[in-house]
């Protein structure tokens, strides 16, 4: 019975993963997955999943193949839409939980994302339990069934109570064996993600929602590759400031745009807290491509070329289309860094382009 339940559970998990793969683009653009986040799991809505079966009605109610009628006659009587409100529940979707690890695996497989090879010497030790042997003592949850029955079989054979014609094996307390473990410190590479977002007057709620969705998926993949990830958030219009995550996605738009203000603050954060020899560094900047002047754009290129790109695994710029944004900064970056593989740019004209943008950003495995 337990084996059947486990098989059914594994089959259900595969069905859920299949549904997620099939509708991944829709999930990535709608935010359904990130609406209810737990610590390491997310809840996603799925259509009702059930096994098809025949349902039989009453024999005297008529139906297909019953009663009088000619070929081509409509089946049943059409309604006029004037019926009363019903008292029966309708069909509802269910919610299934998927771990962030499983989510990252699904996204990586669907987008064919390469594994990231961490660099940097920053090693943070974390404690992890590993099963290393078998013990005679332990909790029942860690009982090793095969070893327990093997000990019981050995005892019964030695005592002459084992009957091959009627092989009943009943373990006693001395037969029980349990998995034993040791706690080890494991070094793990660390990474920092710096998100920068333009919150000037041309960046509306829809543009920030696209950034929020894309940031979630970027986080999901990078946390799958690094066990220790820190995130920092910078918003800017004509001036830049560091903010908590929730403020980053909820700040009201206003003001003009000086992109260099965000890059200067990012340089300050990196120099003070994240030396390049220790950390894997991933700056992401999202904007609609407007900047105040060509002079400020030249300042941005200088900051990128001399301070940000040399210390980063990859610098990523995502341009979110808006009604008022010119998109010029995207062109300027591509012209300045056309041959530099550490700079990746992506246009995100609408929500359903998020999946393609993620592929552009993470497809090189830097």
Secondary structure by P-SEA (a helix, b strand, c coil): caaaaaaaaaaaaaaaaaaaaaaaaaaaacccccccccccbbbbbbcbbbbbbbbbccccccccccccccccccccccccccccccccccbbbbbbbbcaaaaaaaaaaaaccccccccccbbbbbbbbbbcccccccccccccaaaaaaaaaaaaaaacccccccbbbbbccccbbbbbbbbbbbbbbbbbbbbbbbbcccccaaaaaaaaaaaaaaaaaaaaaccbbbbbbbbbccbbbbbcaaaaacccccccccaaaaaaaaaaaaaccccccccbbbbbbbcccccccaaaaaaaaaaaaccccccccbbbbbbbbcccccaaaaaaaaaaccccccbbbbbbccccaaaaaaaaaccccc
